[in-house]
Amino acid sequence: MALVQLIMPKMGESITEATILSWLKKPGDKIEQDESVLEVATDKVDTEVPSMHAGILKEILAKEGEVVKVGSPIAIITSDSEVGNSGYSTPASKSGGDAKANPAPTKAPAVLASNGSGVSHASVDFKKAGRFYSPLVKNIAKEEKILIAELETIPGSGQEGRVTKKDILHYVEHRKPGAASPARGIAIPLVPASISAGDEIIQMDRMRKIIAERMLDSRRISPHVTSFVEADMTNIVFWRNKVKSDFQKRESEGLTYTPLFVEAVMLAIKDYPMINIQVDGDRIIKKKEINIGMAVALPSGNLIVPVIRNADQFNLTGLTKAVNDLVRRARDNKLKPDDVAGGTFTISNVGTFGNVMGTPIILQPQVAILAFGAIQKKPAVVETPYGDAIAVRHKMFLSHSYDHRVVDGALGGSFVRRVADYLEKFDVDRTI
């Protein structure tokens, strides 16, 4: 018998910590190898953590709701297998040799979200916070007596608008008693909502809080401008109707419009690479990879954006399979953190909900997002060898929101026009 630690695993390139949502096992329960033991949440997705060892769950070291760094111990398991340096040795029996040669196992310390000062933020209630904060930022806020409402006003320069140690220390350095946030100007008090008899109060879940935080931060960071173009989708509509049945039989996959949208966007990005950028202070980062995120509505009503990495390396069949796989796993809550990381441009199909157009909000640190509206039959003027004529065509609006700090109207408007051109000029004789 041996005692081994269950470690918070690394769940993605950019993931350094995770919040424990719930334990699926309790002390004394038997655990099989690779069996899920707990659910954790990162700032991207929720996922289950399996055990690397079979045995009995001896002790839980990190409580539900606690933020734990990757690599930290979260539980102790009594395992039948021999372990190396990552585990604990069992004490010698009374009939055995010297007890000092095999000392009793030392309990792994519970992981405290602390900045090293010995002050834990476990007693501080951050449940009312509108966005995610690291344990270090929480500790600094507690030590400096920064209330949640004040903490919410601090702009973040970290990944996806997160408040970093540098951000909060800079705020503390320039903070004056009773003064508004220097980075946000005059503080405007929130107007409390009115509640009447019969109203239902619904508490936001964790994902909705994150979405709210990111949308608000994006509007604060980027001056949004939206350009609109109407595309003639008739060729694509007829082509899809012609090939989708055979494609379904051959590939066991449905053929939606989304992979066609992804392909058109990818081709337009190649023509206008300065739309595939990010902003870092006064620097512009021109991304080499074309990683296209797709906004997916979940059964809960929330939204998540899985990413097709290196979209330009797929043919249309490959894009179709990649899109379908990500959508399925998103709706089954089986996405991994890396599946929603690294996007350089995002699309949203608002036509799914019957909307003809929209003004989407940019997903930071990207600089643009493109929404595709519903495809509708409309009378339109078409040119024929015998002159102009009125015909029924399938039309769709494209709505392109972009960051006006670095994307001017010429680039933003030309890009969405180019996407529409690729859709309109689709080859109806194309095979898939």
Long-range contacts (C-beta under 8 A, 24 or more apart in sequence): 1-78, 1-79, 1-80, 1-90, 2-78, 2-79, 2-80, 2-81, 2-82, 2-83, 2-87, 2-88, 2-89, 2-90, 3-58, 3-76, 3-77, 3-78, 3-79, 3-83, 3-87, 3-88, 3-89, 3-90, 3-105, 4-52, 4-53, 4-55, 4-76, 4-77, 4-79, 4-83, 4-86, 4-87, 4-88, 5-73, 5-75, 5-76, 5-77, 5-86, 5-87, 5-88, 5-108, 6-37, 6-49, 6-51, 6-52, 6-53, 6-73, 6-74, 6-75, 6-76, 6-77, 7-71, 7-72, 7-73, 7-74, 7-86, 8-40, 8-49, 8-62, 8-68, 8-69, 8-70, 8-71, 8-72, 8-73, 8-74, 9-49, 9-70, 10-70, 10-71, 11-40, 11-42, 11-47, 11-70, 11-336, 11-337, 11-338, 12-42, 12-44, 12-336, 12-337, 12-338, 12-341, 13-338, 13-341, 13-342, 14-159, 14-337, 14-341, 15-42, 15-44, 15-70, 15-337, 16-69, 16-70, 17-42, 17-67, 17-68, 17-69, 17-70, 17-134, 17-135, 18-42, 18-67, 18-68, 18-70, 19-65, 19-66, 19-67, 19-68, 19-206, 20-62, 20-63, 20-64, 20-65, 20-66, 20-68, 20-74, 21-46, 21-64, 21-206, 22-64, 23-60, 23-64, 24-48, 25-57, 26-57, 26-60, 27-57, 27-58, 27-59, 27-60, 28-56, 28-57, 29-56, 29-57, 30-55, 30-56, 30-57, 31-55, 31-56, 31-57, 31-77, 37-75, 38-74, 38-75, 40-68, 41-206, 42-337, 43-132, 43-160, 43-162, 43-210, 44-337, 44-340, 44-341, 45-304, 45-333, 45-335, 45-336, 45-337, 45-339, 45-340, 46-207, 46-333, 47-335, 47-336, 47-337, 49-74, 51-77, 53-77, 53-79, 53-81, 53-83, 54-79, 54-80, 54-81, 55-79, 55-80, 55-81, 59-107, 61-108, 61-109, 61-110, 61-111, 62-110, 62-111, 66-111, 66-113, 66-122, 67-113, 67-134, 67-135, 68-111, 68-113, 69-111, 69-135, 72-111, 73-108, 73-111, 74-111, 76-107, 76-108, 113-138, 113-139, 114-139, 115-139, 115-140, 117-143, 119-143, 129-209, 130-209, 130-212, 130-213, 130-216, 131-161, 131-162, 131-163, 131-209, 131-210, 131-212, 131-213, 131-214, 131-217, 132-162, 132-210, 132-213, 133-162, 133-163, 134-162, 134-163, 134-164, 136-165, 137-163, 137-164, 137-165, 137-168, 140-165, 140-168, 140-169, 140-172, 141-168, 144-168, 144-172, 144-175, 146-172, 150-181, 153-180, 153-181, 153-183, 153-184, 153-187, 154-181, 154-183, 155-183, 155-184, 155-217, 155-220, 155-221, 156-217, 157-281, 159-365, 160-214, 160-217, 160-364, 160-365, 161-213, 161-214, 161-217, 161-218, 161-221, 161-364, 205-300, 205-302, 207-300, 207-302, 207-304, 208-302, 211-302, 211-303, 214-363, 214-364, 215-361, 217-364, 218-361, 218-362, 218-363, 218-364, 219-361, 221-364, 222-362, 222-364, 222-367, 222-403, 222-404, 222-405, 223-403, 223-404, 223-405, 224-359, 224-361, 224-362, 224-401, 224-402, 224-403, 224-404, 225-401, 225-402, 225-404, 225-407, 225-409, 225-412, 226-359, 226-360, 226-399, 226-400, 226-401, 226-402, 227-399, 227-400, 227-402, 227-409, 227-412, 227-413, 227-416, 228-357, 228-397, 228-398, 228-399, 228-400, 228-416, 229-397, 229-398, 229-400, 229-413, 229-416, 229-417, 229-419, 229-420, 230-395, 230-396, 230-397, 230-398, 230-420, 231-395, 231-396, 231-397, 231-398, 231-419, 231-420, 231-423, 231-424, 232-380, 232-393, 232-394, 232-395, 232-424, 233-375, 233-394, 233-395, 233-396, 233-423, 233-424, 234-393, 234-394, 235-424, 235-425, 235-426, 235-428, 236-260, 236-394, 236-423, 236-426, 237-375, 237-394, 238-428, 239-426, 239-427, 239-428, 239-430, 243-431, 243-432, 247-320, 247-432, 251-317, 251-320, 251-321, 253-320, 253-321, 253-324, 254-324, 255-320, 255-432, 256-320, 256-323, 256-324, 257-349, 257-372, 257-375, 258-294, 258-323, 258-327, 258-347, 258-349, 259-316, 259-319, 259-320, 259-322, 259-323, 260-316, 260-423, 260-426, 261-347, 261-349, 261-372, 261-423, 262-292, 262-294, 262-308, 262-311, 262-319, 262-323, 262-347, 263-311, 263-316, 263-319, 263-422, 264-419, 264-422, 264-423, 265-292, 265-311, 265-345, 265-347, 265-370, 265-419, 266-290, 266-292, 266-311, 266-312, 267-418, 267-422, 268-415, 268-418, 268-419, 268-422, 269-312, 269-345, 269-415, 270-312, 271-418, 272-411, 272-414, 272-415, 272-418, 274-407, 274-411, 275-345, 275-367, 275-368, 275-402, 275-407, 275-411, 275-412, 275-415, 276-344, 276-345, 277-367, 277-406, 278-344, 278-365, 278-366, 278-367, 279-365, 279-367, 279-403, 279-405, 279-406, 280-365, 284-406, 287-344, 289-342, 289-344, 290-344, 290-345, 291-342, 291-343, 291-344, 291-345, 292-343, 292-344, 292-345, 292-346, 292-347, 293-340, 293-343, 293-345, 293-346, 293-347, 293-363, 293-366, 294-323, 294-326, 294-327, 294-346, 294-347, 294-348, 294-349, 295-346, 295-347, 295-348, 295-349, 295-360, 296-326, 296-327, 296-330, 296-331, 297-352, 297-353, 298-330, 298-331, 298-333, 299-331, 304-330, 304-335, 304-340, 305-340, 305-343, 305-346, 305-363, 306-330, 306-335, 306-339, 306-340, 307-339, 307-340, 307-341, 307-342, 307-343, 309-342, 316-430, 316-432, 317-432, 320-432, 345-369, 345-370, 346-370, 347-371, 347-372, 348-372, 350-374, 350-399, 351-375, 351-396, 356-397, 357-397, 357-398, 357-399, 358-399, 359-399, 359-401, 360-399, 360-401, 361-401, 362-401, 362-402, 362-403, 367-402, 367-403, 367-405, 367-406, 367-407, 368-400, 368-401, 368-402, 368-403, 368-407, 368-412, 368-415, 369-400, 369-401, 369-402, 370-398, 370-399, 370-400, 370-401, 370-416, 370-419, 371-398, 371-399, 371-400, 371-401, 372-396, 372-398, 373-397, 373-398, 373-399, 396-423
